[in-house]
Amino acid sequence: MTNYGVNNMPIKLKQLKSKLFGFSLIEMMVVVTILGILAMVAIPSSMSKIIREQITAAMPLADIAKAPIAAAWSISQVMLADNAEADLPSPDKVVSNFISALEIDNGAIHMTFGNKAHPQIKDKVLSLRPAVIEESKVVPVTWVCGHAKAPENMTVKGENRTNISSEFLPQLCR
């Protein structure tokens, strides 16, 4: 015979129903803690990715300065001193969504980040320096980005003013 408790419900069924009712507070706290840890791990890595994408998106702006620098090298084996020698406007007039200035200094191209750039790289500089073989005008100019090493047997011209943290630089610029 079945024992009946309060509300005319069998006792075993009542005990089973109370066990299946839901999560305890401790179980919910464990889930929230795990989600918090996962979010803390994911946010910095996605921020670095966003910054690297902005740097990569800004790099084509330097192409307008690369052509005159390479041409001057192949014609006379000299590096252009500044924007005026490359027939470019003043540095603060060569801009894009992420670049607030593009400056040529003795062949090196220095891009200053600003405008819509991430705050971590705002007012930071990325340098692209020409690498050449001094004995040969025929060999094209190669561009060295940031802290990257020059190709073997090539000489890098210009100063590297890159002050962006290596973690944010694309692989090509490390």
Chimera marker file (.cmm) of the C-alpha trace (Angstrom):
<marker_set name="trace">
<marker id="1" x="0.000" y="0.000" z="0.000" r="1" g="1" b="0" radius="0.5"/>
<marker id="2" x="1.237" y="3.496" z="-0.854" r="1" g="1" b="0" radius="0.5"/>
<marker id="3" x="1.780" y="6.078" z="1.860" r="1" g="1" b="0" radius="0.5"/>
<marker id="4" x="0.202" y="9.437" z="1.172" r="1" g="1" b="0" radius="0.5"/>
<marker id="5" x="1.528" y="12.662" z="2.603" r="1" g="1" b="0" radius="0.5"/>
<marker id="6" x="0.362" y="16.277" z="2.472" r="1" g="1" b="0" radius="0.5"/>
<marker id="7" x="-1.625" y="17.337" z="-0.668" r="1" g="1" b="0" radius="0.5"/>
<marker id="8" x="-2.608" y="13.748" z="-1.199" r="1" g="1" b="0" radius="0.5"/>
<marker id="9" x="0.681" y="13.000" z="-3.098" r="1" g="1" b="0" radius="0.5"/>
<marker id="10" x="2.675" y="9.829" z="-2.635" r="1" g="1" b="0" radius="0.5"/>
<marker id="11" x="5.693" y="10.520" z="-0.349" r="1" g="1" b="0" radius="0.5"/>
<marker id="12" x="8.349" y="9.140" z="-2.764" r="1" g="1" b="0" radius="0.5"/>
<marker id="13" x="7.023" y="11.247" z="-5.640" r="1" g="1" b="0" radius="0.5"/>
<marker id="14" x="7.104" y="14.379" z="-3.454" r="1" g="1" b="0" radius="0.5"/>
<marker id="15" x="10.746" y="13.735" z="-2.517" r="1" g="1" b="0" radius="0.5"/>
<marker id="16" x="11.664" y="13.149" z="-6.151" r="1" g="1" b="0" radius="0.5"/>
<marker id="17" x="9.895" y="16.356" z="-7.242" r="1" g="1" b="0" radius="0.5"/>
<marker id="18" x="11.788" y="18.470" z="-4.687" r="1" g="1" b="0" radius="0.5"/>
<marker id="19" x="15.137" y="17.061" z="-5.894" r="1" g="1" b="0" radius="0.5"/>
<marker id="20" x="14.397" y="17.887" z="-9.542" r="1" g="1" b="0" radius="0.5"/>
<marker id="21" x="13.101" y="21.381" z="-8.824" r="1" g="1" b="0" radius="0.5"/>
<marker id="22" x="16.167" y="23.341" z="-10.113" r="1" g="1" b="0" radius="0.5"/>
<marker id="23" x="19.758" y="24.399" z="-9.557" r="1" g="1" b="0" radius="0.5"/>
<marker id="24" x="21.036" y="25.255" z="-6.132" r="1" g="1" b="0" radius="0.5"/>
<marker id="25" x="22.637" y="28.620" z="-5.457" r="1" g="1" b="0" radius="0.5"/>
<marker id="26" x="26.111" y="27.055" z="-5.317" r="1" g="1" b="0" radius="0.5"/>
<marker id="27" x="25.661" y="25.428" z="-8.733" r="1" g="1" b="0" radius="0.5"/>
<marker id="28" x="24.610" y="28.773" z="-10.215" r="1" g="1" b="0" radius="0.5"/>
<marker id="29" x="27.633" y="30.524" z="-8.647" r="1" g="1" b="0" radius="0.5"/>
<marker id="30" x="29.979" y="27.932" z="-10.181" r="1" g="1" b="0" radius="0.5"/>
<marker id="31" x="28.467" y="28.520" z="-13.632" r="1" g="1" b="0" radius="0.5"/>
<marker id="32" x="28.723" y="32.322" z="-13.279" r="1" g="1" b="0" radius="0.5"/>
<marker id="33" x="32.357" y="32.030" z="-12.115" r="1" g="1" b="0" radius="0.5"/>
<marker id="34" x="33.298" y="29.835" z="-15.080" r="1" g="1" b="0" radius="0.5"/>
<marker id="35" x="31.641" y="32.241" z="-17.513" r="1" g="1" b="0" radius="0.5"/>
<marker id="36" x="33.491" y="35.165" z="-15.897" r="1" g="1" b="0" radius="0.5"/>
<marker id="37" x="36.852" y="33.422" z="-16.274" r="1" g="1" b="0" radius="0.5"/>
<marker id="38" x="36.154" y="32.619" z="-19.934" r="1" g="1" b="0" radius="0.5"/>
<marker id="39" x="35.197" y="36.246" z="-20.607" r="1" g="1" b="0" radius="0.5"/>
<marker id="40" x="38.384" y="37.527" z="-18.928" r="1" g="1" b="0" radius="0.5"/>
<marker id="41" x="40.470" y="35.285" z="-21.182" r="1" g="1" b="0" radius="0.5"/>
<marker id="42" x="38.603" y="36.162" z="-24.380" r="1" g="1" b="0" radius="0.5"/>
<marker id="43" x="38.454" y="39.982" z="-24.082" r="1" g="1" b="0" radius="0.5"/>
<marker id="44" x="42.221" y="40.760" z="-24.189" r="1" g="1" b="0" radius="0.5"/>
<marker id="45" x="42.854" y="38.416" z="-27.098" r="1" g="1" b="0" radius="0.5"/>
<marker id="46" x="40.040" y="39.975" z="-29.121" r="1" g="1" b="0" radius="0.5"/>
<marker id="47" x="41.334" y="43.479" z="-28.310" r="1" g="1" b="0" radius="0.5"/>
<marker id="48" x="44.806" y="42.575" z="-29.625" r="1" g="1" b="0" radius="0.5"/>
<marker id="49" x="43.206" y="41.194" z="-32.767" r="1" g="1" b="0" radius="0.5"/>
<marker id="50" x="41.250" y="44.419" z="-33.336" r="1" g="1" b="0" radius="0.5"/>
<marker id="51" x="44.413" y="46.520" z="-32.925" r="1" g="1" b="0" radius="0.5"/>
<marker id="52" x="46.404" y="44.286" z="-35.314" r="1" g="1" b="0" radius="0.5"/>
<marker id="53" x="43.597" y="44.571" z="-37.869" r="1" g="1" b="0" radius="0.5"/>
<marker id="54" x="43.662" y="48.376" z="-37.599" r="1" g="1" b="0" radius="0.5"/>
<marker id="55" x="47.433" y="48.443" z="-38.115" r="1" g="1" b="0" radius="0.5"/>
<marker id="56" x="47.139" y="46.124" z="-41.117" r="1" g="1" b="0" radius="0.5"/>
<marker id="57" x="44.317" y="48.242" z="-42.566" r="1" g="1" b="0" radius="0.5"/>
<marker id="58" x="46.419" y="51.415" z="-42.190" r="1" g="1" b="0" radius="0.5"/>
<marker id="59" x="49.545" y="50.070" z="-43.903" r="1" g="1" b="0" radius="0.5"/>
<marker id="60" x="48.383" y="50.599" z="-47.535" r="1" g="1" b="0" radius="0.5"/>
<marker id="61" x="48.476" y="54.369" z="-46.939" r="1" g="1" b="0" radius="0.5"/>
<marker id="62" x="52.277" y="54.100" z="-46.973" r="1" g="1" b="0" radius="0.5"/>
<marker id="63" x="52.142" y="52.929" z="-50.601" r="1" g="1" b="0" radius="0.5"/>
<marker id="64" x="51.791" y="56.533" z="-51.797" r="1" g="1" b="0" radius="0.5"/>
<marker id="65" x="55.205" y="57.288" z="-50.296" r="1" g="1" b="0" radius="0.5"/>
<marker id="66" x="56.918" y="54.023" z="-51.254" r="1" g="1" b="0" radius="0.5"/>
<marker id="67" x="56.818" y="54.664" z="-55.016" r="1" g="1" b="0" radius="0.5"/>
<marker id="68" x="58.686" y="58.024" z="-55.030" r="1" g="1" b="0" radius="0.5"/>
<marker id="69" x="61.249" y="56.765" z="-52.494" r="1" g="1" b="0" radius="0.5"/>
<marker id="70" x="61.968" y="53.652" z="-54.568" r="1" g="1" b="0" radius="0.5"/>
<marker id="71" x="62.149" y="55.718" z="-57.776" r="1" g="1" b="0" radius="0.5"/>
<marker id="72" x="64.622" y="58.182" z="-56.248" r="1" g="1" b="0" radius="0.5"/>
<marker id="73" x="66.795" y="55.288" z="-55.085" r="1" g="1" b="0" radius="0.5"/>
<marker id="74" x="66.839" y="53.575" z="-58.470" r="1" g="1" b="0" radius="0.5"/>
<marker id="75" x="67.634" y="56.846" z="-60.306" r="1" g="1" b="0" radius="0.5"/>
<marker id="76" x="70.201" y="58.480" z="-58.035" r="1" g="1" b="0" radius="0.5"/>
<marker id="77" x="70.773" y="56.129" z="-55.067" r="1" g="1" b="0" radius="0.5"/>
<marker id="78" x="69.617" y="58.743" z="-52.560" r="1" g="1" b="0" radius="0.5"/>
<marker id="79" x="66.811" y="58.550" z="-50.032" r="1" g="1" b="0" radius="0.5"/>
<marker id="80" x="64.227" y="61.318" z="-50.023" r="1" g="1" b="0" radius="0.5"/>
<marker id="81" x="64.617" y="63.599" z="-47.029" r="1" g="1" b="0" radius="0.5"/>
<marker id="82" x="60.979" y="64.561" z="-46.437" r="1" g="1" b="0" radius="0.5"/>
<marker id="83" x="57.423" y="64.729" z="-47.770" r="1" g="1" b="0" radius="0.5"/>
<marker id="84" x="58.191" y="67.754" z="-49.972" r="1" g="1" b="0" radius="0.5"/>
<marker id="85" x="60.907" y="65.874" z="-51.881" r="1" g="1" b="0" radius="0.5"/>
<marker id="86" x="58.400" y="63.079" z="-52.523" r="1" g="1" b="0" radius="0.5"/>
<marker id="87" x="55.827" y="65.616" z="-53.799" r="1" g="1" b="0" radius="0.5"/>
<marker id="88" x="53.532" y="64.765" z="-50.897" r="1" g="1" b="0" radius="0.5"/>
<marker id="89" x="51.658" y="67.232" z="-48.686" r="1" g="1" b="0" radius="0.5"/>
<marker id="90" x="52.834" y="67.951" z="-45.139" r="1" g="1" b="0" radius="0.5"/>
<marker id="91" x="52.679" y="64.939" z="-42.777" r="1" g="1" b="0" radius="0.5"/>
<marker id="92" x="49.449" y="66.050" z="-41.062" r="1" g="1" b="0" radius="0.5"/>
<marker id="93" x="47.659" y="66.215" z="-44.439" r="1" g="1" b="0" radius="0.5"/>
<marker id="94" x="48.344" y="62.574" z="-45.372" r="1" g="1" b="0" radius="0.5"/>
<marker id="95" x="45.721" y="60.839" z="-43.219" r="1" g="1" b="0" radius="0.5"/>
<marker id="96" x="43.260" y="57.954" z="-43.145" r="1" g="1" b="0" radius="0.5"/>
<marker id="97" x="40.757" y="56.473" z="-40.705" r="1" g="1" b="0" radius="0.5"/>
<marker id="98" x="43.547" y="55.219" z="-38.437" r="1" g="1" b="0" radius="0.5"/>
<marker id="99" x="46.507" y="57.440" z="-39.405" r="1" g="1" b="0" radius="0.5"/>
<marker id="100" x="46.770" y="61.079" z="-38.289" r="1" g="1" b="0" radius="0.5"/>
<marker id="101" x="50.121" y="61.779" z="-40.025" r="1" g="1" b="0" radius="0.5"/>
<marker id="102" x="52.480" y="60.162" z="-42.518" r="1" g="1" b="0" radius="0.5"/>
<marker id="103" x="56.026" y="61.507" z="-42.504" r="1" g="1" b="0" radius="0.5"/>
<marker id="104" x="59.011" y="60.689" z="-44.711" r="1" g="1" b="0" radius="0.5"/>
<marker id="105" x="62.365" y="61.121" z="-42.983" r="1" g="1" b="0" radius="0.5"/>
<marker id="106" x="65.515" y="60.131" z="-44.910" r="1" g="1" b="0" radius="0.5"/>
<marker id="107" x="63.675" y="57.376" z="-46.781" r="1" g="1" b="0" radius="0.5"/>
<marker id="108" x="61.828" y="55.954" z="-43.785" r="1" g="1" b="0" radius="0.5"/>
<marker id="109" x="58.054" y="56.267" z="-43.614" r="1" g="1" b="0" radius="0.5"/>
<marker id="110" x="56.657" y="57.007" z="-40.156" r="1" g="1" b="0" radius="0.5"/>
<marker id="111" x="52.911" y="56.569" z="-39.689" r="1" g="1" b="0" radius="0.5"/>
<marker id="112" x="51.380" y="58.115" z="-36.564" r="1" g="1" b="0" radius="0.5"/>
<marker id="113" x="48.153" y="56.483" z="-35.438" r="1" g="1" b="0" radius="0.5"/>
<marker id="114" x="45.189" y="58.639" z="-34.473" r="1" g="1" b="0" radius="0.5"/>
<marker id="115" x="41.719" y="59.565" z="-35.740" r="1" g="1" b="0" radius="0.5"/>
<marker id="116" x="39.630" y="56.384" z="-35.230" r="1" g="1" b="0" radius="0.5"/>
<marker id="117" x="42.537" y="54.207" z="-34.048" r="1" g="1" b="0" radius="0.5"/>
<marker id="118" x="42.190" y="52.178" z="-30.867" r="1" g="1" b="0" radius="0.5"/>
<marker id="119" x="43.289" y="54.155" z="-27.753" r="1" g="1" b="0" radius="0.5"/>
<marker id="120" x="46.106" y="51.619" z="-27.141" r="1" g="1" b="0" radius="0.5"/>
<marker id="121" x="47.868" y="52.771" z="-30.344" r="1" g="1" b="0" radius="0.5"/>
<marker id="122" x="46.714" y="56.391" z="-30.544" r="1" g="1" b="0" radius="0.5"/>
<marker id="123" x="49.744" y="58.715" z="-31.014" r="1" g="1" b="0" radius="0.5"/>
<marker id="124" x="52.003" y="55.668" z="-31.511" r="1" g="1" b="0" radius="0.5"/>
<marker id="125" x="54.296" y="55.385" z="-34.550" r="1" g="1" b="0" radius="0.5"/>
<marker id="126" x="54.923" y="52.546" z="-36.989" r="1" g="1" b="0" radius="0.5"/>
<marker id="127" x="58.002" y="52.891" z="-39.211" r="1" g="1" b="0" radius="0.5"/>
<marker id="128" x="58.504" y="51.340" z="-42.624" r="1" g="1" b="0" radius="0.5"/>
<marker id="129" x="62.155" y="51.519" z="-43.648" r="1" g="1" b="0" radius="0.5"/>
<marker id="130" x="63.647" y="50.849" z="-47.059" r="1" g="1" b="0" radius="0.5"/>
<marker id="131" x="66.168" y="48.032" z="-47.400" r="1" g="1" b="0" radius="0.5"/>
<marker id="132" x="68.487" y="48.231" z="-50.420" r="1" g="1" b="0" radius="0.5"/>
<marker id="133" x="71.588" y="46.707" z="-51.938" r="1" g="1" b="0" radius="0.5"/>
<marker id="134" x="73.858" y="49.707" z="-52.151" r="1" g="1" b="0" radius="0.5"/>
<marker id="135" x="75.945" y="48.379" z="-55.033" r="1" g="1" b="0" radius="0.5"/>
<marker id="136" x="72.954" y="47.742" z="-57.300" r="1" g="1" b="0" radius="0.5"/>
<marker id="137" x="70.286" y="50.114" z="-58.598" r="1" g="1" b="0" radius="0.5"/>
<marker id="138" x="68.506" y="47.240" z="-60.328" r="1" g="1" b="0" radius="0.5"/>
<marker id="139" x="67.512" y="45.373" z="-57.154" r="1" g="1" b="0" radius="0.5"/>
<marker id="140" x="64.171" y="46.792" z="-55.986" r="1" g="1" b="0" radius="0.5"/>
<marker id="141" x="63.691" y="48.428" z="-52.617" r="1" g="1" b="0" radius="0.5"/>
<marker id="142" x="62.304" y="46.085" z="-49.960" r="1" g="1" b="0" radius="0.5"/>
<marker id="143" x="60.333" y="47.507" z="-47.049" r="1" g="1" b="0" radius="0.5"/>
<marker id="144" x="61.066" y="46.532" z="-43.443" r="1" g="1" b="0" radius="0.5"/>
<marker id="145" x="58.118" y="47.020" z="-41.120" r="1" g="1" b="0" radius="0.5"/>
<marker id="146" x="58.602" y="47.968" z="-37.481" r="1" g="1" b="0" radius="0.5"/>
<marker id="147" x="61.057" y="45.772" z="-35.584" r="1" g="1" b="0" radius="0.5"/>
<marker id="148" x="61.435" y="43.180" z="-38.358" r="1" g="1" b="0" radius="0.5"/>
<marker id="149" x="64.899" y="42.251" z="-39.623" r="1" g="1" b="0" radius="0.5"/>
<marker id="150" x="66.124" y="43.231" z="-43.077" r="1" g="1" b="0" radius="0.5"/>
<marker id="151" x="66.636" y="40.536" z="-45.703" r="1" g="1" b="0" radius="0.5"/>
<marker id="152" x="70.132" y="39.105" z="-45.802" r="1" g="1" b="0" radius="0.5"/>
<marker id="153" x="72.711" y="41.197" z="-47.739" r="1" g="1" b="0" radius="0.5"/>
<marker id="154" x="70.458" y="44.284" z="-47.690" r="1" g="1" b="0" radius="0.5"/>
<marker id="155" x="71.087" y="47.536" z="-45.843" r="1" g="1" b="0" radius="0.5"/>
<marker id="156" x="68.231" y="49.249" z="-44.014" r="1" g="1" b="0" radius="0.5"/>
<marker id="157" x="68.012" y="53.019" z="-44.412" r="1" g="1" b="0" radius="0.5"/>
<marker id="158" x="66.332" y="55.445" z="-42.020" r="1" g="1" b="0" radius="0.5"/>
<marker id="159" x="65.496" y="55.393" z="-38.347" r="1" g="1" b="0" radius="0.5"/>
<marker id="160" x="63.050" y="52.959" z="-36.738" r="1" g="1" b="0" radius="0.5"/>
<marker id="161" x="60.682" y="55.023" z="-34.563" r="1" g="1" b="0" radius="0.5"/>
<marker id="162" x="58.216" y="52.187" z="-33.988" r="1" g="1" b="0" radius="0.5"/>
<marker id="163" x="56.914" y="52.480" z="-30.425" r="1" g="1" b="0" radius="0.5"/>
<marker id="164" x="53.920" y="50.148" z="-30.670" r="1" g="1" b="0" radius="0.5"/>
<marker id="165" x="54.064" y="47.138" z="-28.373" r="1" g="1" b="0" radius="0.5"/>
<marker id="166" x="55.148" y="43.971" z="-30.211" r="1" g="1" b="0" radius="0.5"/>
<marker id="167" x="51.995" y="42.146" z="-29.076" r="1" g="1" b="0" radius="0.5"/>
<marker id="168" x="49.911" y="44.489" z="-31.243" r="1" g="1" b="0" radius="0.5"/>
<marker id="169" x="52.136" y="44.409" z="-34.337" r="1" g="1" b="0" radius="0.5"/>
<marker id="170" x="51.267" y="42.094" z="-37.221" r="1" g="1" b="0" radius="0.5"/>
<marker id="171" x="53.670" y="39.152" z="-37.621" r="1" g="1" b="0" radius="0.5"/>
<marker id="172" x="55.315" y="40.908" z="-40.572" r="1" g="1" b="0" radius="0.5"/>
<marker id="173" x="56.423" y="43.790" z="-38.309" r="1" g="1" b="0" radius="0.5"/>
<marker id="174" x="57.860" y="41.854" z="-35.338" r="1" g="1" b="0" radius="0.5"/>
<link id1="1" id2="2" r="1" g="1" b="0" radius="0.2"/>
<link id1="2" id2="3" r="1" g="1" b="0" radius="0.2"/>
<link id1="3" id2="4" r="1" g="1" b="0" radius="0.2"/>
<link id1="4" id2="5" r="1" g="1" b="0" radius="0.2"/>
<link id1="5" id2="6" r="1" g="1" b="0" radius="0.2"/>
<link id1="6" id2="7" r="1" g="1" b="0" radius="0.2"/>
<link id1="7" id2="8" r="1" g="1" b="0" radius="0.2"/>
<link id1="8" id2="9" r="1" g="1" b="0" radius="0.2"/>
<link id1="9" id2="10" r="1" g="1" b="0" radius="0.2"/>
<link id1="10" id2="11" r="1" g="1" b="0" radius="0.2"/>
<link id1="11" id2="12" r="1" g="1" b="0" radius="0.2"/>
<link id1="12" id2="13" r="1" g="1" b="0" radius="0.2"/>
<link id1="13" id2="14" r="1" g="1" b="0" radius="0.2"/>
<link id1="14" id2="15" r="1" g="1" b="0" radius="0.2"/>
<link id1="15" id2="16" r="1" g="1" b="0" radius="0.2"/>
<link id1="16" id2="17" r="1" g="1" b="0" radius="0.2"/>
<link id1="17" id2="18" r="1" g="1" b="0" radius="0.2"/>
<link id1="18" id2="19" r="1" g="1" b="0" radius="0.2"/>
<link id1="19" id2="20" r="1" g="1" b="0" radius="0.2"/>
<link id1="20" id2="21" r="1" g="1" b="0" radius="0.2"/>
<link id1="21" id2="22" r="1" g="1" b="0" radius="0.2"/>
<link id1="22" id2="23" r="1" g="1" b="0" radius="0.2"/>
<link id1="23" id2="24" r="1" g="1" b="0" radius="0.2"/>
<link id1="24" id2="25" r="1" g="1" b="0" radius="0.2"/>
<link id1="25" id2="26" r="1" g="1" b="0" radius="0.2"/>
<link id1="26" id2="27" r="1" g="1" b="0" radius="0.2"/>
<link id1="27" id2="28" r="1" g="1" b="0" radius="0.2"/>
<link id1="28" id2="29" r="1" g="1" b="0" radius="0.2"/>
<link id1="29" id2="30" r="1" g="1" b="0" radius="0.2"/>
<link id1="30" id2="31" r="1" g="1" b="0" radius="0.2"/>
<link id1="31" id2="32" r="1" g="1" b="0" radius="0.2"/>
<link id1="32" id2="33" r="1" g="1" b="0" radius="0.2"/>
<link id1="33" id2="34" r="1" g="1" b="0" radius="0.2"/>
<link id1="34" id2="35" r="1" g="1" b="0" radius="0.2"/>
<link id1="35" id2="36" r="1" g="1" b="0" radius="0.2"/>
<link id1="36" id2="37" r="1" g="1" b="0" radius="0.2"/>
<link id1="37" id2="38" r="1" g="1" b="0" radius="0.2"/>
<link id1="38" id2="39" r="1" g="1" b="0" radius="0.2"/>
<link id1="39" id2="40" r="1" g="1" b="0" radius="0.2"/>
<link id1="40" id2="41" r="1" g="1" b="0" radius="0.2"/>
<link id1="41" id2="42" r="1" g="1" b="0" radius="0.2"/>
<link id1="42" id2="43" r="1" g="1" b="0" radius="0.2"/>
<link id1="43" id2="44" r="1" g="1" b="0" radius="0.2"/>
<link id1="44" id2="45" r="1" g="1" b="0" radius="0.2"/>
<link id1="45" id2="46" r="1" g="1" b="0" radius="0.2"/>
<link id1="46" id2="47" r="1" g="1" b="0" radius="0.2"/>
<link id1="47" id2="48" r="1" g="1" b="0" radius="0.2"/>
<link id1="48" id2="49" r="1" g="1" b="0" radius="0.2"/>
<link id1="49" id2="50" r="1" g="1" b="0" radius="0.2"/>
<link id1="50" id2="51" r="1" g="1" b="0" radius="0.2"/>
<link id1="51" id2="52" r="1" g="1" b="0" radius="0.2"/>
<link id1="52" id2="53" r="1" g="1" b="0" radius="0.2"/>
<link id1="53" id2="54" r="1" g="1" b="0" radius="0.2"/>
<link id1="54" id2="55" r="1" g="1" b="0" radius="0.2"/>
<link id1="55" id2="56" r="1" g="1" b="0" radius="0.2"/>
<link id1="56" id2="57" r="1" g="1" b="0" radius="0.2"/>
<link id1="57" id2="58" r="1" g="1" b="0" radius="0.2"/>
<link id1="58" id2="59" r="1" g="1" b="0" radius="0.2"/>
<link id1="59" id2="60" r="1" g="1" b="0" radius="0.2"/>
<link id1="60" id2="61" r="1" g="1" b="0" radius="0.2"/>
<link id1="61" id2="62" r="1" g="1" b="0" radius="0.2"/>
<link id1="62" id2="63" r="1" g="1" b="0" radius="0.2"/>
<link id1="63" id2="64" r="1" g="1" b="0" radius="0.2"/>
<link id1="64" id2="65" r="1" g="1" b="0" radius="0.2"/>
<link id1="65" id2="66" r="1" g="1" b="0" radius="0.2"/>
<link id1="66" id2="67" r="1" g="1" b="0" radius="0.2"/>
<link id1="67" id2="68" r="1" g="1" b="0" radius="0.2"/>
<link id1="68" id2="69" r="1" g="1" b="0" radius="0.2"/>
<link id1="69" id2="70" r="1" g="1" b="0" radius="0.2"/>
<link id1="70" id2="71" r="1" g="1" b="0" radius="0.2"/>
<link id1="71" id2="72" r="1" g="1" b="0" radius="0.2"/>
<link id1="72" id2="73" r="1" g="1" b="0" radius="0.2"/>
<link id1="73" id2="74" r="1" g="1" b="0" radius="0.2"/>
<link id1="74" id2="75" r="1" g="1" b="0" radius="0.2"/>
<link id1="75" id2="76" r="1" g="1" b="0" radius="0.2"/>
<link id1="76" id2="77" r="1" g="1" b="0" radius="0.2"/>
<link id1="77" id2="78" r="1" g="1" b="0" radius="0.2"/>
<link id1="78" id2="79" r="1" g="1" b="0" radius="0.2"/>
<link id1="79" id2="80" r="1" g="1" b="0" radius="0.2"/>
<link id1="80" id2="81" r="1" g="1" b="0" radius="0.2"/>
<link id1="81" id2="82" r="1" g="1" b="0" radius="0.2"/>
<link id1="82" id2="83" r="1" g="1" b="0" radius="0.2"/>
<link id1="83" id2="84" r="1" g="1" b="0" radius="0.2"/>
<link id1="84" id2="85" r="1" g="1" b="0" radius="0.2"/>
<link id1="85" id2="86" r="1" g="1" b="0" radius="0.2"/>
<link id1="86" id2="87" r="1" g="1" b="0" radius="0.2"/>
<link id1="87" id2="88" r="1" g="1" b="0" radius="0.2"/>
<link id1="88" id2="89" r="1" g="1" b="0" radius="0.2"/>
<link id1="89" id2="90" r="1" g="1" b="0" radius="0.2"/>
<link id1="90" id2="91" r="1" g="1" b="0" radius="0.2"/>
<link id1="91" id2="92" r="1" g="1" b="0" radius="0.2"/>
<link id1="92" id2="93" r="1" g="1" b="0" radius="0.2"/>
<link id1="93" id2="94" r="1" g="1" b="0" radius="0.2"/>
<link id1="94" id2="95" r="1" g="1" b="0" radius="0.2"/>
<link id1="95" id2="96" r="1" g="1" b="0" radius="0.2"/>
<link id1="96" id2="97" r="1" g="1" b="0" radius="0.2"/>
<link id1="97" id2="98" r="1" g="1" b="0" radius="0.2"/>
<link id1="98" id2="99" r="1" g="1" b="0" radius="0.2"/>
<link id1="99" id2="100" r="1" g="1" b="0" radius="0.2"/>
<link id1="100" id2="101" r="1" g="1" b="0" radius="0.2"/>
<link id1="101" id2="102" r="1" g="1" b="0" radius="0.2"/>
<link id1="102" id2="103" r="1" g="1" b="0" radius="0.2"/>
<link id1="103" id2="104" r="1" g="1" b="0" radius="0.2"/>
<link id1="104" id2="105" r="1" g="1" b="0" radius="0.2"/>
<link id1="105" id2="106" r="1" g="1" b="0" radius="0.2"/>
<link id1="106" id2="107" r="1" g="1" b="0" radius="0.2"/>
<link id1="107" id2="108" r="1" g="1" b="0" radius="0.2"/>
<link id1="108" id2="109" r="1" g="1" b="0" radius="0.2"/>
<link id1="109" id2="110" r="1" g="1" b="0" radius="0.2"/>
<link id1="110" id2="111" r="1" g="1" b="0" radius="0.2"/>
<link id1="111" id2="112" r="1" g="1" b="0" radius="0.2"/>
<link id1="112" id2="113" r="1" g="1" b="0" radius="0.2"/>
<link id1="113" id2="114" r="1" g="1" b="0" radius="0.2"/>
<link id1="114" id2="115" r="1" g="1" b="0" radius="0.2"/>
<link id1="115" id2="116" r="1" g="1" b="0" radius="0.2"/>
<link id1="116" id2="117" r="1" g="1" b="0" radius="0.2"/>
<link id1="117" id2="118" r="1" g="1" b="0" radius="0.2"/>
<link id1="118" id2="119" r="1" g="1" b="0" radius="0.2"/>
<link id1="119" id2="120" r="1" g="1" b="0" radius="0.2"/>
<link id1="120" id2="121" r="1" g="1" b="0" radius="0.2"/>
<link id1="121" id2="122" r="1" g="1" b="0" radius="0.2"/>
<link id1="122" id2="123" r="1" g="1" b="0" radius="0.2"/>
<link id1="123" id2="124" r="1" g="1" b="0" radius="0.2"/>
<link id1="124" id2="125" r="1" g="1" b="0" radius="0.2"/>
<link id1="125" id2="126" r="1" g="1" b="0" radius="0.2"/>
<link id1="126" id2="127" r="1" g="1" b="0" radius="0.2"/>
<link id1="127" id2="128" r="1" g="1" b="0" radius="0.2"/>
<link id1="128" id2="129" r="1" g="1" b="0" radius="0.2"/>
<link id1="129" id2="130" r="1" g="1" b="0" radius="0.2"/>
<link id1="130" id2="131" r="1" g="1" b="0" radius="0.2"/>
<link id1="131" id2="132" r="1" g="1" b="0" radius="0.2"/>
<link id1="132" id2="133" r="1" g="1" b="0" radius="0.2"/>
<link id1="133" id2="134" r="1" g="1" b="0" radius="0.2"/>
<link id1="134" id2="135" r="1" g="1" b="0" radius="0.2"/>
<link id1="135" id2="136" r="1" g="1" b="0" radius="0.2"/>
<link id1="136" id2="137" r="1" g="1" b="0" radius="0.2"/>
<link id1="137" id2="138" r="1" g="1" b="0" radius="0.2"/>
<link id1="138" id2="139" r="1" g="1" b="0" radius="0.2"/>
<link id1="139" id2="140" r="1" g="1" b="0" radius="0.2"/>
<link id1="140" id2="141" r="1" g="1" b="0" radius="0.2"/>
<link id1="141" id2="142" r="1" g="1" b="0" radius="0.2"/>
<link id1="142" id2="143" r="1" g="1" b="0" radius="0.2"/>
<link id1="143" id2="144" r="1" g="1" b="0" radius="0.2"/>
<link id1="144" id2="145" r="1" g="1" b="0" radius="0.2"/>
<link id1="145" id2="146" r="1" g="1" b="0" radius="0.2"/>
<link id1="146" id2="147" r="1" g="1" b="0" radius="0.2"/>
<link id1="147" id2="148" r="1" g="1" b="0" radius="0.2"/>
<link id1="148" id2="149" r="1" g="1" b="0" radius="0.2"/>
<link id1="149" id2="150" r="1" g="1" b="0" radius="0.2"/>
<link id1="150" id2="151" r="1" g="1" b="0" radius="0.2"/>
<link id1="151" id2="152" r="1" g="1" b="0" radius="0.2"/>
<link id1="152" id2="153" r="1" g="1" b="0" radius="0.2"/>
<link id1="153" id2="154" r="1" g="1" b="0" radius="0.2"/>
<link id1="154" id2="155" r="1" g="1" b="0" radius="0.2"/>
<link id1="155" id2="156" r="1" g="1" b="0" radius="0.2"/>
<link id1="156" id2="157" r="1" g="1" b="0" radius="0.2"/>
<link id1="157" id2="158" r="1" g="1" b="0" radius="0.2"/>
<link id1="158" id2="159" r="1" g="1" b="0" radius="0.2"/>
<link id1="159" id2="160" r="1" g="1" b="0" radius="0.2"/>
<link id1="160" id2="161" r="1" g="1" b="0" radius="0.2"/>
<link id1="161" id2="162" r="1" g="1" b="0" radius="0.2"/>
<link id1="162" id2="163" r="1" g="1" b="0" radius="0.2"/>
<link id1="163" id2="164" r="1" g="1" b="0" radius="0.2"/>
<link id1="164" id2="165" r="1" g="1" b="0" radius="0.2"/>
<link id1="165" id2="166" r="1" g="1" b="0" radius="0.2"/>
<link id1="166" id2="167" r="1" g="1" b="0" radius="0.2"/>
<link id1="167" id2="168" r="1" g="1" b="0" radius="0.2"/>
<link id1="168" id2="169" r="1" g="1" b="0" radius="0.2"/>
<link id1="169" id2="170" r="1" g="1" b="0" radius="0.2"/>
<link id1="170" id2="171" r="1" g="1" b="0" radius="0.2"/>
<link id1="171" id2="172" r="1" g="1" b="0" radius="0.2"/>
<link id1="172" id2="173" r="1" g="1" b="0" radius="0.2"/>
<link id1="173" id2="174" r="1" g="1" b="0" radius="0.2"/>
</marker_set>
